[in-house]
C-alpha cells in the first residue's frame, strides 16, 4: 500500500515529466509559421466561470466544462452538508 509521502513524490515526478515533454516537444516538431493554432482557457472568479480564446467553438466548450466543474464541486460540497 502506498503512503501519502509516496503519492506526493509520484505527483511531483509526473509534473516534472510533463514539463519535460512540453519542453522537448518544441524541438521535435517543425515550426510552421502558417499553422492556425486554436487556444482557449477558462477559470473561475468565485463561482463565476470565465474564458478567453481565439476560436468560438473551443471557447464554448471551455465555458461548458467550467460550468460542469463548478456544478460538480457545488453538489459534492452540498451533499456533505446534508449528511
Secondary structure, DSSP 8 states (H G I E B T S, - for coil): ---HHHHHHHHHHHHHHHHHHHHHHHHHS---TT-----EEEEEETTEEEEEES-HHHHHHHHHHHHHHHHHHHHHHHHHHH-
